[in-house]
Amino acid sequence: MVEMGRRKTRYLELVCLLASIVFTPAHSTGKNEMTNWSLEDVSQTARKNPSTFFIPSAAERQSQKKGDVVRLHFVLRETGGDLPQAERMWVEVLENRNDGEYTGILTNQPVYIKNLSAGDTITFQARHIARTVIKKNDPRWIDCSEKNALVSAKCLENGGVVRFLYREEPDRAEDSGWRVFSGQESDEYSNDPRNIQLVSVGYLVDLDPTLHEVFKSGKSGDAFERAEKGKKWVRVKDWKPEE
């Protein structure tokens, strides 16, 4: 058994400040000829901030179909005071034109962007898709895919591998309860919040599809391990983290 992660790791409020955000022009068709917003190129943001900014895989972002729902970041051109940097809103896909461009319908009513309304048509590209929705009847669906896991930074390093993980009762509504490790952490390393990242469960599956069945079947109190990447996951019996 991997000798690590025995001390209970609590869910932390980790706030990640992005070094930079890339804006790219985008538009709604019809009544909104002049816009005071642009769509964030999340693919560039993710490349610049690989350990703090997570998006679906390129294949997932490029294969959305009519009726699918995706989240886009509508960046305000003018900020300051009480204005946020962006409004994160959902768009239902109407068409994927196979040239890298989508058309969809805005499903949210913006709070700060006054010349945009729910029902407006939005033109966007795969590089603008920050989040996708996997429906419950899809075999890929996981009940906690939109929630966060606490992940050791060692798992996210270049060449990093997940070898051990366990699930406990969540500390917060947005917490999946999953605690994920490379198997090479000391207790001292794991107990330092600077070495732990908040990562969505769905993103972890994008990084390592073998985690899908573990996340789908694992319940609070379960633990799993493997010797190395590519090896079979094994349920660990009679295991619990130290308090």
PLY file of the C-alpha trace (Angstrom):
ply
format ascii 1.0
element vertex 243
property float x
property float y
property float z
element edge 242
property int vertex1
property int vertex2
end_header
0.00 0.00 0.00
1.19 3.49 -0.77
2.53 5.04 2.41
1.14 8.54 2.32
-1.89 10.71 2.84
-2.90 9.17 6.15
-3.52 12.51 7.80
-6.99 13.92 7.09
-6.87 16.78 4.60
-9.65 19.34 5.09
-11.26 21.31 2.29
-9.54 24.69 1.95
-10.65 28.00 0.53
-7.89 28.31 -2.06
-8.17 31.47 -4.16
-6.13 31.35 -7.36
-5.14 34.71 -8.86
-4.50 34.34 -12.58
-1.39 36.03 -13.90
-3.19 37.26 -17.00
-6.40 36.86 -18.96
-6.58 36.87 -22.75
-9.53 38.59 -24.38
-10.73 37.81 -27.91
-13.50 39.48 -29.88
-16.83 37.74 -30.01
-20.30 38.96 -30.78
-23.98 38.34 -30.59
-25.95 38.54 -33.79
-29.09 40.55 -34.38
-29.86 43.53 -32.20
-26.50 43.91 -30.45
-24.22 45.40 -33.10
-22.00 47.21 -30.58
-20.81 45.24 -27.58
-19.18 46.26 -24.34
-17.87 42.76 -23.74
-15.62 40.13 -25.28
-15.19 36.40 -24.71
-12.20 35.13 -22.81
-9.91 32.80 -24.77
-9.81 30.23 -22.00
-7.45 27.94 -23.92
-4.71 30.57 -23.72
-5.49 31.31 -20.08
-5.21 27.59 -19.28
-1.86 27.32 -21.08
-0.47 30.24 -19.11
-1.84 28.97 -15.79
-1.81 25.14 -16.03
-1.89 24.50 -12.29
-4.69 26.93 -11.41
-7.01 27.25 -14.43
-8.72 24.11 -15.69
-10.92 23.64 -18.76
-12.35 20.61 -20.63
-10.10 18.81 -23.11
-9.79 20.15 -26.65
-11.71 17.13 -27.96
-14.58 17.82 -25.54
-14.71 21.50 -26.45
-14.67 20.79 -30.18
-17.40 18.12 -30.17
-20.38 19.91 -28.62
-23.71 19.22 -30.34
-27.03 20.97 -30.74
-28.75 21.10 -27.35
-25.54 20.86 -25.33
-24.87 23.63 -22.82
-21.49 25.31 -22.35
-20.18 28.05 -20.09
-18.48 31.12 -21.55
-16.74 34.00 -19.78
-18.11 37.35 -20.97
-15.40 39.87 -20.09
-16.46 43.46 -19.49
-14.45 45.98 -21.49
-14.79 48.50 -18.67
-14.34 47.50 -15.05
-13.92 49.26 -11.76
-15.95 50.06 -8.67
-18.43 47.26 -8.07
-18.14 45.84 -11.60
-16.70 42.32 -11.94
-14.09 41.43 -14.50
-16.47 39.05 -16.25
-19.88 37.42 -16.15
-19.79 33.63 -16.40
-22.87 32.51 -18.30
-24.31 29.45 -20.01
-25.07 29.13 -23.72
-27.12 26.39 -25.39
-25.54 25.21 -28.64
-27.63 25.67 -31.76
-25.03 24.68 -34.34
-21.46 23.42 -34.61
-20.36 24.46 -38.08
-17.27 22.20 -38.15
-15.06 25.18 -38.93
-14.28 25.78 -35.28
-17.23 28.10 -34.79
-20.45 27.61 -32.82
-23.74 29.44 -32.66
-25.82 29.31 -29.51
-28.49 30.96 -27.37
-27.65 32.75 -24.12
-29.61 31.10 -21.29
-28.74 33.56 -18.47
-29.91 37.12 -17.99
-26.74 39.23 -17.55
-26.51 41.42 -14.47
-23.82 43.86 -15.59
-23.80 43.63 -19.40
-26.76 45.80 -20.33
-26.77 45.33 -24.12
-27.05 41.55 -23.87
-30.11 39.54 -22.82
-31.16 35.93 -22.31
-32.23 34.54 -25.67
-29.63 36.47 -27.67
-27.65 34.54 -30.27
-23.96 34.16 -29.45
-21.20 33.22 -31.90
-18.17 31.59 -30.27
-15.38 29.06 -30.78
-14.10 26.01 -28.95
-11.32 28.11 -27.41
-13.97 30.12 -25.55
-15.59 27.11 -23.81
-14.70 27.10 -20.13
-17.08 24.35 -18.99
-19.32 21.72 -20.57
-22.29 19.87 -19.09
-22.47 16.07 -19.17
-26.09 14.99 -18.83
-27.20 12.36 -16.33
-28.16 9.82 -19.00
-24.65 10.02 -20.50
-22.38 7.07 -19.46
-19.66 9.63 -18.70
-21.82 11.34 -16.08
-20.42 11.47 -12.53
-22.47 12.91 -9.69
-19.57 15.04 -8.45
-17.97 16.05 -11.77
-18.75 19.74 -11.21
-17.37 19.68 -7.66
-13.79 20.09 -6.50
-11.21 17.64 -5.25
-8.18 18.46 -3.12
-5.21 17.47 -5.25
-1.54 17.31 -4.36
0.55 19.61 -6.55
2.79 16.62 -7.26
-0.05 15.09 -9.31
-0.18 18.18 -11.52
3.53 18.47 -12.21
4.88 17.52 -15.62
4.86 13.73 -15.55
2.85 13.65 -12.33
0.78 10.53 -11.63
-2.17 9.86 -9.30
-1.47 6.68 -7.32
-3.68 7.07 -4.27
-6.99 8.77 -3.49
-9.74 8.54 -0.96
-13.15 10.07 -0.35
-14.48 11.52 2.88
-17.61 13.46 3.82
-17.47 16.85 2.05
-16.72 19.93 4.12
-18.63 22.30 1.82
-21.31 22.19 -0.87
-18.72 22.58 -3.63
-16.47 19.87 -2.16
-16.61 16.37 -3.69
-14.85 14.82 -0.70
-12.10 13.37 -2.91
-8.46 13.73 -1.79
-5.92 12.91 -4.48
-2.19 12.16 -4.13
0.82 10.97 -6.10
1.91 8.63 -3.32
5.18 10.48 -2.82
4.00 13.07 -0.29
5.09 13.23 3.32
2.55 14.25 5.98
4.39 17.55 6.26
4.01 18.16 2.52
0.31 17.21 2.47
-0.51 19.40 5.46
0.89 22.52 3.80
-2.02 24.27 1.96
0.47 25.67 -0.56
0.95 22.14 -1.89
-2.75 21.47 -2.42
-4.83 22.58 -5.41
-8.59 22.77 -5.90
-9.35 20.89 -9.13
-12.72 19.88 -10.55
-13.36 16.13 -10.68
-14.34 16.41 -14.34
-10.98 17.95 -15.19
-9.12 15.15 -13.42
-10.99 12.62 -15.57
-9.93 14.58 -18.66
-6.32 14.27 -17.50
-6.60 10.57 -16.64
-9.67 8.71 -17.97
-8.93 5.71 -15.73
-10.17 7.80 -12.80
-13.70 7.79 -14.23
-14.79 4.48 -12.71
-13.12 5.29 -9.40
-14.95 8.61 -9.11
-18.20 7.05 -10.31
-18.19 4.15 -7.83
-16.35 5.61 -4.85
-18.34 6.54 -1.75
-17.36 8.31 1.45
-14.84 6.14 3.30
-13.51 4.47 0.14
-9.84 4.55 -0.84
-8.08 3.36 -4.01
-4.47 2.84 -5.02
-2.32 1.61 -7.89
1.40 1.00 -8.31
1.87 3.20 -11.36
0.02 4.87 -14.22
-1.54 2.26 -16.47
-1.88 -0.26 -13.65
-5.24 -1.42 -12.33
-6.92 0.54 -9.54
-7.39 -1.53 -6.37
-9.81 -0.73 -3.57
-7.97 -0.37 -0.24
-9.69 -2.24 2.61
-9.78 -1.27 6.27
-8.27 2.15 5.64
-9.14 5.50 7.16
-7.21 8.79 7.37
-5.79 9.94 10.66
-7.68 12.78 12.29
0 1
1 2
2 3
3 4
4 5
5 6
6 7
7 8
8 9
9 10
10 11
11 12
12 13
13 14
14 15
15 16
16 17
17 18
18 19
19 20
20 21
21 22
22 23
23 24
24 25
25 26
26 27
27 28
28 29
29 30
30 31
31 32
32 33
33 34
34 35
35 36
36 37
37 38
38 39
39 40
40 41
41 42
42 43
43 44
44 45
45 46
46 47
47 48
48 49
49 50
50 51
51 52
52 53
53 54
54 55
55 56
56 57
57 58
58 59
59 60
60 61
61 62
62 63
63 64
64 65
65 66
66 67
67 68
68 69
69 70
70 71
71 72
72 73
73 74
74 75
75 76
76 77
77 78
78 79
79 80
80 81
81 82
82 83
83 84
84 85
85 86
86 87
87 88
88 89
89 90
90 91
91 92
92 93
93 94
94 95
95 96
96 97
97 98
98 99
99 100
100 101
101 102
102 103
103 104
104 105
105 106
106 107
107 108
108 109
109 110
110 111
111 112
112 113
113 114
114 115
115 116
116 117
117 118
118 119
119 120
120 121
121 122
122 123
123 124
124 125
125 126
126 127
127 128
128 129
129 130
130 131
131 132
132 133
133 134
134 135
135 136
136 137
137 138
138 139
139 140
140 141
141 142
142 143
143 144
144 145
145 146
146 147
147 148
148 149
149 150
150 151
151 152
152 153
153 154
154 155
155 156
156 157
157 158
158 159
159 160
160 161
161 162
162 163
163 164
164 165
165 166
166 167
167 168
168 169
169 170
170 171
171 172
172 173
173 174
174 175
175 176
176 177
177 178
178 179
179 180
180 181
181 182
182 183
183 184
184 185
185 186
186 187
187 188
188 189
189 190
190 191
191 192
192 193
193 194
194 195
195 196
196 197
197 198
198 199
199 200
200 201
201 202
202 203
203 204
204 205
205 206
206 207
207 208
208 209
209 210
210 211
211 212
212 213
213 214
214 215
215 216
216 217
217 218
218 219
219 220
220 221
221 222
222 223
223 224
224 225
225 226
226 227
227 228
228 229
229 230
230 231
231 232
232 233
233 234
234 235
235 236
236 237
237 238
238 239
239 240
240 241
241 242
